[in-house]
Amino acid sequence: MLRSIRRVLCLLAVLACWFPGFAGAQSADVEKTGHLFVRVYFKDLRLAHQIAASIEPTESNYKLGYLLLEVSYDQYDRLLASGLEVEIDPEAADRYARLNRSIPAYSCYRTVEETFTAAQALVTANPTLATFSDVGDSWEKSIGRTGYDLKVLKLTNSAVTGSKPKLLINSGLHAREYTPVELAMRFAESLISGYGTDADATWLLDHHEIHLLLQSNPDGRKKAEAGASWRKNVNENYCGATSSNRGADLNRNFAFMWGCCNGSSTNACNEDYRGPSAASEPETQALQAYMAAIFPDQRGPNLTDAAPATTSGVYIDLHSSGRLLLWPWGMTTSVAPNGTALQTLGRKLAYFNSHSPGQSVGLYATDGATDDHCYGTLGIASFTFELGTAFFESCTYFTNTLLPANLPALKYAAKVARTPYQTPAGPETVTVSLSAGSTAPGVAAGTNVTLTASVNDSRFNNTNGTEPSQNITAAEVYVDTPPWGTAPAPIAMTASDGAFSSTSENVTVSLSTAGWSAGRHILFVRGRDAANNWGAVSAIFLYISGGSCTPPAAPTGVTATAASTSQVNVSWTASAGATSYNVLRSTTSGGPYTQVGTSATTSFSDTGLTCNTAYFYVVQAVGGCASGTSAQATATTGTCPVGGNQVLTSSAAPAVAIPDNNTTGVTHTINVAASQTITSVSVNVGLTHTYQGDLELALIGPDNTTVLLHNRTGGTTDNINTTYNITTRSNQALTAFNGKNTAGAWKLRVKDLATGDTGTLNSWKVTFNGYATATVNTAIPDNNTTGITSTINVAATGTLVSLRVRVAITHTYQGDLEVSLIAPDNTTVLLHNRTGGTTDNINTVYADLTAPAQALTAFNGKATNGAWKLKVRDLASGDTGTLTSWELDLRTN
């Protein structure tokens, strides 16, 4: 870590030397009011994150090496004074001035009114779980205009009484940042919709409180919804009543250390204007008062006073953008008194959303911010999420990336709100499952059920430093009463492999349900590490049906045998009293297991499996109720075939030196001739180097799609000899290449971005899985017996054992069409033979035994290589269409 800090400081010093007169020359030409768009260039990703921590980027162009910032002229001068390369971007100013950024252009985001309506609808439908309360006024309303109420959506089960830990989420403080409010609203909806069906959502609402201040700057948000790039509130007393630069930056207006540290502006027209006095704005006053109302003060008066380790409560301020996860302090580089614990929880939250974790101070100080205020005045664990890559984030990115990554982060924050300075250091409990009874009507009382889970102490984002991990030493489950409840009764769980010896363990226990009442029960599971840290709880429901039962003995003599690349046969010895047997499977030794079938005999064939994969099986005997599980048996399916659907590995051994401390690095190319559509990619890299933390590795496709494989992690570890795939990549998913074509120049780029250590790229290879595809877009002649024929040439050799073909046709009458697949040896199979009547179009996957006209098994045993043809005929008049595309997936032995 010290080495990393030194490198950033050295970089800043070098930049200052490069641009000694830059600040004076530029700042003399600009008026000190208003704002402008600038590009700030960086050569080090950590430096980029420091900049983004100080000023939320309008756009985060990490791949292109710059951030686009909308800044005040004071901020502009401070950036220049830091020695950074800063470039005014007038085209960006014009682009954002023209851009229609109103909500209609972003259908996934709700307006102020739509947000309030949706929140009230949750309350109306769930009166025992939610309330929606007025906690203050916007500036417009505070002076007697229409304006808005500031409203908090509070989620908790009011039927469960007593003191509860609290999570407070604030959203929308900066008006032009669209994603925060919608994320908060979706989080609320996910908890409410999960109550009663999702065990975690249920216990969170039973035992915790979730408070969400939605639209904390509604006046400003309406300006943004009308198309303005509006950040501040709309107070007309600052910068002129009609100025588009008026208002105060609410995230520089909070009372704690307000205006202390040159981290905000005194210029009323600047974007980061802090207001005339601490907490001068009604929006600020409302949030400060609400914090103080729900959180007791748990920290001393001095800046160095730490809050007790047992402090309860978490505060999160949602912003965009910059892909950062930040904690106090922001007004000084000094570490906060609870800095170690804040860092632990911050890196845990950043594990879920892959944002860069770090202290809020960034490149220079920011003062009067909400997270510093909540922690500084009350001692509450406080964080800022800088979501995504843009203020006006696209709905596609929000829906597909931000939402699924950040909902789990917020859920984890809610889980640890009871003791946020302690629990995050402990292991997470994930993948909790039951052998039976997890859904209604459940199992009869007296049934033995097996509970399994995975306990992991290493799920931290270590992008900026390293969080310590310890071996798991214990796990336990509680039935109905959680660990913090009255007279909890823990039941010990054991390591599935027989010993607690690693940072990630599968754990299990057999539970007897004898004497349990009928209905739904909740099981709370948690783990402990070698440092005696108990981690966050995860839960699952177990349902007990009416009546009771004495289960038969668990089966013995279980064996598993691979029958092919896709089938395993399981057999066992009969159990007295059993009428049937449940077969459960896992891809991990010791579970968790999922039931895959039931058998009335003592054998079962498990089909449709993945080739070259180890599967683990246990069996239950059922005789009115289910027994405990048997001993485990395992088998590995046959070796994966290489056929027309797979491009063989391409490799190279360049043995080239990697330039030391060089941003260009070395790039080596492998040219791939075969043309396939990619379904997965893996890359193996072999290089020697004496410091992994210096290195950045990227795979670049023929269309310049770029995925980071290694991004300066690993610290002092020597060398890299790693296979990167979907599950093991460091920074970005290799799924970015899925759907692209294999043909062309594939490049591996290696950069050494620090001085003092050197190395060599020795070898690398890339392997693709995919299928052949043809985009045709050819009209099908109407009422014509010749029709059209499209060809896919397959180069890979082998003997065919299975086949899949997908056909996409637009046509207004399926009953006119005949579709045939023709092998290289002219074996022909009808896929579609004038069925479907008046139904429009064909978009169908035909696989073995499912082709409606003839079975594709006619091709089994044929050679894969050669010209495969799809023939389409329209055999009646009056309707027309087009063969759009088709795909061919071949498997060989």
N, C-alpha and C positions, 0 to 999 in steps of 0.2 A: 504493500500500500504506500509506504514512504517513497519507494522508487517511482511509483505512478505519479504521486504528487510532485516530486522533483521534476519529472518530465513535463508536466503541464506548465509549471512555473518557468522552466527553461524555454518552452515554446512561446509563452507570452513575452519573455525577454527578447527572444529572437525577432518576434513580430514587431516589437517596439523599435528595435534597431532598423528593421527594414523600412518602417514608415515614420521616421522621426518628425517630419513636418506635415504629415498628412492631416492631423487634427486641426491645426491652425488654418491651413489653407482651405479646408472645406467649411468649417464652422463659421468663418468670416463672411461667407456668401449667403447665409441663410438667416431669415428672420426668426427670433426666438419665440414664436407662438405657433400653435397648430401642431401638425404631425406630418410624417413622411414615411414612405416605404423604403427599406434598405435591405440589401443582401449582406449578410455577415458570413464570411468564409471561414472555414476551419479545416485543419488537417488531422485533428484528433477528436474522436467521438466523445470523449469525456469533456473536452472543451466545449463542444456543441451542447452537451447537456447542461454544462454550467451556464452558458448563455441563455438557454431556454428556461432554466430555473429562475432567471432574473426577469425575463420578458417573454410572455407567452408568444410563440411564433405564430404568425398568420399562416405560414406553410413551413413544414419541416422536410426539407429536401436532403435527407441524410446521404442518399446515394450520390447526389451531385455535389455534395460538399459545402452546402450553404443553407442558412436559415433565412427566410423572408420575414422581416419584422416590421410592424407598424409602430413607430416610436415617436416620442416627443423629441424636440431638439436638445433638451437637456440629456435625455437618454442617448441621443446620437453622439453628443460630445463625450459622454462617459465611455461609450463603446470605443470611440477613437482614442481616448486617453488610455484605454487598456492595451493599446498596441495592436488591435485587431484590424484585419482588412475589411473595410466597410465600403459598400458601393450603393449610392442612391439609385433606386429602380423606378424611374418615372413610368415605365410601361405597366408596372404592377399597380401604381396609383390609378392610371387610366383604366386598367382592367377591372379593378375593384369598384371604381366609380360607375362603370357601365354595367357591372354584373347584377342581374336580378337575383338578390339573395333572399327574397321573401319566402315565407313558409310554403306557399304553393309550389315553389321549386324544390322543396325538401319535404316530401309527403310523410316521411317517417317521424317528423318532429311536430309536436302539438303546440299551438299558440298558447298564450297566457290563459285565455278563456277556456280553451279545450283542456288544458292541464287541470284547471280548477274543477271543471265539469267532471273529468275522469276521476279525480280524487273524491269528489262528493259522491259519485256513483259507487265507489268502493265502500264508502261509509254507509250509504243507504242499503246496500246489499249485505253488508257485514257489520251490523251495529255493535256487536260485542267485540269485534276485532279492530275497529278503526274509528278515529275521530278526526275532524278537520276544523282547526281552530284559528281564529284571528289573533295574531300576536303583534301587530303593529301596522303602520301605514307606509305607503310609498310617499315620495316627496310631493307628487301632485296631489294626493289625497290629504297630506298633512297641512296644505295651505287652502283646503276647502274646494279644490277642483274634483273632478270625477275620480281619477287615480285608481289605486288598487289597495286592498288589504294584503298584508303579508300573512300567509297562512301555512300552518304546520300540519302535515298529515302524520298522526301518531298511530302506530300499529302495536297492539298488544291484546292479549285475551283478558278482558276486564273481569271475567269469571274467576281467573286465578289471581288471588290477591297477594299482597306483600310487596316488599321492596325489590325492585328489579334493576339490573344493570341496563345502561342506556347507550345507544348509538345515535348520534345526531349527524345527519347528512345535510349540508347546505349546497344549493345548486342555483346557478343563474346569476351570480353576483356580477359577472361581466356580461353585458347584455348580448353581445354578438356571438357568444359561444353557445352553439345550439345543442351539442351533445349532452352536457351535464344534466339539465332538467329532465330530458327524456330518459336518460339512464336511471335517474332516481325514481322516476315514475314506473319504469319497467321493473325495477327492483321491488317496489311496493306491490305491484300486481303479481309478480312471481311468488312472493311470500303469501299473499292472500289466496291465490289460486292453489297453492300447495298445501294450505292448512287442511289437515285431516287426511291427506293422501301422501304427502311427503313428510317423513318423520322429522327431518331437520327443520323444515319450515314450521312444523307444528310445535316443536319444543321451543324454538326461538320466540314464537309469538306467545306461548304459554309463560315462559320464564324470563323473557327480556322485553325491552321497549325499543322500538325503532322510530325515531323522530326525523321527518323529512321536511325541511323548509324548501318548498317548491317555488321557483320564480322569486328569488330574493331581491331582484331589481326589475320589477314588472314594467315600470314606466320606460326604462331604457330598452327592455326587451321588445316593446311595441315599436320603438324606433328601428330596431334591427329587423323586425318582421316586415317593416315597410321598405327595407332595402338598404338601410344605413349601416355603416361599419361602426356601431355605437358600443362603447365600452362602459362609460361612467353612468351615474344616474342623470337626471335631467334638470337638476337645480339651476334655475335661471339667474341666480345671484353670482354665478361664477362664469366669467368669459363672455358675458352678454346674453340677454334673454332669448335671442333668436339664433345664437351661434350654434353651429353643429359640433363645436368643441366644448360646449358648456358642461357643467356638472363636476362631481367629485368622483375619483376612483375609490369605490367603496372598499376595495382590498388594500388601500393605503390609509384608511380613515379610522381604523380601530384604535382603541385608547392605549393599549399596552405598547410602550416605547414608541408612541406616535411621533413621527418626524425626527427620530433620535439620530439617525445614522446615515444621512444622505441617501436614503433608500426610497425617496419619493420626491415629488416636485412641489415647489411653492408657486409655480406658474399656473394660474387658473385655467389656462387653455391647453395645458399639456394632458396627455392621456393618463399619466400617473399622478395627477394633482391630488394632494392628500386632504384637501378641505382646509378651512380657516382655523379649525381647532379639532382636538381629538373627539371622535364620535360626534361630529357636528351633524351628521345626516340621519334622518329618521330611520332609514333602512339599517344602518349600522347600529343605532340605539336598540332597535327591535331584536336583532340577532344577539347583541351583547346581553341584553336583559334575559333573553330566553336561555342562553348558555348558563347564566348565573342562577336561573330558576330551577333548572333540572340537574345541574352538576354542583355538588358542594365544593367549596374551595379546599383543595387537598395539597397545596404547595405553600411554602413560606414566602415571606416578602422579598427576600434577597434574590438577585439574579442567579446565584449559585445554589439556592435551596432546591433539593430534589423532592419530588412527590414520593410518598411511600410506595414500596413495591406492590402493596395491596390496593393501590388506587383503582377505582372502578370508573368506567366510561371511556368512550372513543368518539372523537369528532373528526369528520371528513369533509373537506371543502372540494367540490368537484369543479374543475375548470378544463379548458382546452386552449392551446394544444402543446405538443412537445414530447409526448410519450415519457413522462417523468412521474415519479412517485416520491414526494418530498416530505420532510419533517423538520421541526424547529431546530436551531434558530434560523431565521432569515435575515435578521438585522446585524448578525455578527458571525465571524467564522469560528468562534468558540463553540465547543460542543455543549449542548444542553445538559443540565444535571442528570436527566434520565436518558442521555443520548444513546447509551448502549442498548437499552430496552426499546427505545423508539426505532433504532436501526434494525433490530431483530424483527419487529413487527412490520416495519417498512419493507424489508427484503422479502418477508413472507407474502405480503400483499402483492409485491411486484412479481413474485413467482407466477401468480395467476395471470396478470395482464401483460407480462414481459416488458413493462415500462422500466426505465432506468432509475434505480433507487439512489437517494442522496439527500444531504442536508439542504435546506431551502435557500441558503445564502447565495448559491450560484456564483456568477462572475463578480458581482458586487452586491452590497446589502440591499434588502427591501425591508421597509418598516411599516408598521400599522396594518399588518396582514392578519387574517382571521386565525390561522393556525398558531402563530406566535401568541396572539391574544388569548386563545382558549387554553393553551398550555401555560403561558406565562402567568395568567391571573388565577387559574383554577387547578393547574397541574394535570389536566386531562391529556391523554395520548392523542395527539392531533396530527393530521396529515392532509396534504393537498395532492389530488390526482390531476395531472395535466394530460388529458385524454387525447390520444390520436395525433393527427398530423395537420389539422387545419381548423380554424374557427368554424367555418361553414362546411362541416364534414359531410361528404356524400352519404346518402342513405345506404348505398351498397356497403361501404366500409363500416358504417355504424352497425348495420344489421349483421353482417357476416364476420366482423372482426372485433369491434369494440364491445358490443353487447355480450357475446358469449365469453369474452375474456374477463370482463369486469363484473358481471353478476356474481361469479364465484368469489371474487376478491371482496366484494361488499358483504357477501354471506359469511365469509371467514371473519371479517371485521366484527360482524354481529356476534359470531360465536365466542370471540375472545373478549367481549366488552366487559365481562365480569372482572377479569384480571389481565388487562392488556400488557402490563409490564412483566408478567410471569409466563402466562400460558403459551405465547408464540415461540418461546425457546424450546418447548416440548414437541414431541412428534405428532404429526397429523394422523388421524385415523381415516382411511379411505377404503372404498370398495367393500362396504359392509354387506354381507349377504347371509341368507338362511337356506338350509337344505329344503325346507318346506314351511308353509304357514305365513309367508310374507304378504299374501293377499287373502282377502275374504273368500269363502267362509273360514279358511284356515284349517288347522289340524285339531283333532280331538284331544281333550285334556288327557295327559298321560303319555302322549307321544314324545319321544326323544327327538330333538331337532339339533342340527349342527349349525353353530354360528361361526362364520369366518370373517376376517377383515385383514387389511394390509395396514401396517403401522410404519410411518416413514418420518425420519428425523432430518432429512436432507433437502426438503423442498423449499429452498430459498433462491432468490435471484442474486447471484454473486457477481453481477456485472461490475459493480463498484466496490471491490473488497470481497471478503469471504466470511460467511457466517459459520460458526463452529457447529459440527454435527457429532452426535455421540451414538453409540450402539443402543439399541432398544434393550431394556432390561425387564419390562413387565407390561402386561395388558390386562384389562379387566372390563367386565360388563355389569351394568346395573339394570334391574328390571323395575320399570315404572317410576322409581324414585331416582333422580339424578344424583351425581356425586355431591352436589352442593345442597341437596335436600335434607329433610329431617330423617335421621337414622338410616342413611343409605347402606345398602348391603352389597358390597362388591363380590363378584364371582371371578376368580382368576382364570385367565386364558393362557394357553401354552403356545410356544413357537411350533409351527407346523412341521418344521424340519428337525425338531427335537431340541434346539438350543437357541437362546437369544445371543446372537454373535455378530450382528451387523446393524447398520443404520436403517435398514428396511427389512421388516419381518412380516411374513404371513402368520397370523395367529388364529387359534380355533378353540372352541369349547363345545362339549355336548351338553345341552340343557334338557333336563327332565321337566315336563310341564304338568306332572302329577299334582292335582289339587288346584291348578290355575283356574280362575273364573273364565266363563265364556265371554268373548268380546275381543277388543283390540288392546294389546299391551305394547309398550314402547321399550326398546332395549337401547341403553346408552353405552357406547364403547369408547374407551380412551387408552392411550399408551403412555409409558414413562421411559425416559432415556437414562443413560448412565450418570448424568449430572443431576438426577432426581427431579427432572422437570416433567410434570404431567402435561400432556398436550390437549388440544381442543377435542371436544366430544363430537362424535357422529352417531346417528341413531337410525334404527330401522323398526318397522312395525312387525309384531307377531300376533296373528289372529288365532283365537281358540274357538272352535265351533262348540255347539251344545253336546253334552254327553261326555263320557270318559272311555278310556280304552287301555288295555294292557298290550303293548306292542310285541311282536315276535322278536326273536334274537336277530342281530345283524348277520347278513350273509358272510360265509367264509369261502376260502378258496377262489378268490376273484382273480381272473387273468385277463389280459388284454393282448390281442395279436393284430398287427397290421395286415390287412388283406390286400391293399392296393395303395395307390397314391392318395386316395380319397376315402378309404374305409378302414375302420377298426372293428374287430369282433370281440365282444366282451362276454365272458362266461363265469359262472359261480356255482357253489354248492347250495342246494335247496335249504331253506330255513323252515323249521317246524312251525305250523300255524300261518305261514305266509300264503296269501291268495294271489299276490302279484309283487312285482319288484320295480322300484324306481332307479333309473340309471342316471348318475350325475357326472358331469365332465368339467375339467378345467385345463387351461394351458399352462398353469403354474402348479408345481408340486405343493401339495398341502392346501390347494384351493386359493380363492373361493370357487365353489362348484356351482354349476347351473344344471338343472334337470334337463336331460335331452331326450328322454323317452321312458316308456313303461313297457314291461314284458310280463306275460303270464307264465313264461317258461324260465329256464335258468340261463338264457343267452340273449344277446341283443347285438344287432349290427348298426353301428353308427356311421352314417354315410354323409357325403357332401363336405368332407373335411379338406383342409389345406395340405398340399403336399409337403413332405420333408418337415413335419411339425410334430413335436412331442405332445401327447395328450395324456391326461391323468384322470382315472375313473374311480369312483366309489359307488356302492350299490346299497339301497335300503330295501328291507323286506316290509311289505304292507299286509296287515291282517286286521282290518278295521282302522288301524292307525299305523304310522310309519315307525320303523325301528331307527336306531342310530345307524350311522354309516359304517360300511365295511372298511377293512384295510384298503389302501390305495394300490391300484395296478396302473401300469403305464405302457404305452406303445408309441412308436414313431412311424408316421406314414411314409410311403415310398418317396424316393428322390424326385424332385420336381422335374417335369419334362421340359425339353427345349424344342420348340416348334415354331410354327408360323407366327405365333403371337409374341415371340420374344426375340429381341435383338441381343446377340451375344456380346460379352464384355469386350470393350475396346480399351487397350492399355498402352502406356508409354513409359520409358525409363530415361527421362531427359538428363538427369544428373547435372543440373545447372545450379550455380551458386545463387543464393538469395541476397540481393544488395542490402547492406546494413543501413538502417535509418533512412529509407528511401520510399517515398510515397508512390513511385511508379511500380516498384517491385519487379517480379518476373512473371511472365504469362506464357504458358505452354498450351499448344493446340493439338487436339485429336480430331481428325476429320472422319465423320461417320457417313458412310454411303447409303446404308439401308434407310428406307422411308417407312416409318411406323408412327402411329399415334401413341403417345406415352401414357402409361397408367401408373408407373412408379420409376424412380431413379435412385440408384445408390452410387456413392463415390468413395473409393479407397485412396487415401493419400499416405505416402511414405516419405517423410523428410527428417533430416537430422538438424537439430538446432538446440542451443543450450539455454533457451528461455522461451517457453511457449507463450508467455504473456506479451511478447513483442509482436506476435504474428497475427495477421489477418488472412484468411483463406476464403476465396469466393469461386463458385462455379458459374460460368457465363454460357448461356445457350446461344444457338445460332441467331436468334432474334434479339440478343442482348439482354434477355431476362437474366437477372443476377441474384444469386442466393448466397448469403454469407454462411460458410460452413464453420468457421472458427473466428471469433472476434476478440482476440487478445485476452482470452481466459487461460487458466492453467498456471499462471505465475512462473515460478522458477523451474517447473517441470521440464525435463529435456525431451526433445524429439516429438514427432507426431506420427503415429502409425495407426490410423483410425479409418473405419468405414462409417460414412455418414449416410443416414437414410431418414425416413419420415420421423421416426421416433427418437433418433439420437442426434439430430442436428442441433447446433448450438444457438443459432440466432433466428433463422427463418426456416419455414417448412419447404422441403424439396417438392412438395405438392404444387408449388408455383409452376413447375414444368409440366404437370399433368395436362393432357389434351393438346400439347404442342407436338411438333414433328421431330423425329430423331435426326433427320438428314441435315448435314452441315457441319460447321466448325464449332466444336465444343472446347471451351478454354478453362483452364485452372489458373487463377491469379493468386500469387503469394506475395504479401508485403511484410517487410520487417520495419515496424514503425517506431523503433527506439534504438539507441546506440548501445554498443558494448557487447553484443552477442551476435553470432553469425551462424549460418547453416546452409544446407543444400536440399533442393527438391530432387529426390532420388527417383521416385516413380509415382504414377497415379493411374487409376483406371476407372472407367465409368460403365455402369451396367443399366440397361433399360428393359423394362417390361412394357408391353403394349400390344396393339393390334393394328392390322392393316386397315386402311380406310380409303374410300374413294368419294370425292365430292363431284357429283355428276351434273345436276341441274339441266337435264335434257328432257325435252317434251316427249311424251309417249304418244305415238301415232294412234289416232282414233280408229277403231274397228279395222285393225290391221294385224294379220297373222304373223308378220315378220317381227314386229315390235322393235325393241332396242336391247342392246347387250353392252354391259359395262364390265371391264376386266381389272382384276387386281393380280399383279404378279408377285408370287411368293418365292423368295430366294432360299429360305431356310429348308433344310432337308430333314426327313424323318418319316415315320409311319404314323398316320393319324389314329388317335384313340377317341377324340371327341371334337366337337365343332360347335361354334356359336356364330350366328349371322344376324346382324341388325339391318333392317330395311326401312328407309324413310321415303314415302311417296305421298305427294299431294294429288288427290283425285276426288271427284264428286260422286263416285259410285263404285264401291269396292267390288260389287258383284260382276263388274266388267273385266276384272283383272286376273291375270295368271302370272305368277312369279316363280321362277325356277333358279336353282343354284346348280352350276355345272363344274365338275372337277376337271383337273388337267387331263385325265384319261377319258373325259366325256361322260362319266357317270353323272346322271341328272336326277335331282330330287325336286319335286314340286313343293314349294313353301306355301303358296296361296293359290287355290284353284276355284276362283269365281264364287267365293262365299262372301258373306257380309252384307249383301243386298245394297240398300241405299246409303249405308254408312260411308261417311267421307274419310279419305286418307288412310294410309297404312304407316304406322310408326311402331314396329314390332321387333322384338328380339326372338329369334327362332333358335331353340337349343335341342339337344338330343331328346327324342321321343315326344317333343311338344309341337313340332311342325304339324299344322292341322291336316295337311294333304298327305304327306309321306314322311317316314322317319329319317332323320339325318344320320342314323346309324348305318345307312347304306354306304356312307363314305369311310367308315372305320376300316383300317388296314390299307387305305390308299396312301400314296406318296403326297407329301405336302407341297413340294416345290413344283412350280409351273404356273400356268395361267388359270386362275379361278374366275368364272364368269357368272354374272347375274343377268338373267333374261326376263324382261317384263313385256307382256302383251296386253293390249286393250282389245277385247274380242266382241265388243258391241258398240253401237253408235250412240251419239248424243251426249256423252260426258267425256271430259278430257282431263289430263293431269301431267305431272312431271315426276321423274325419278330424281329425287334431291340428292341422296347420298346412301352409301351402304358401308358396313364394317364387317370384317372377317377375323375371327379369333379361333386359331387352330391349336390343338394340343397333341403332342406326340408321346410315344413311350420312351 
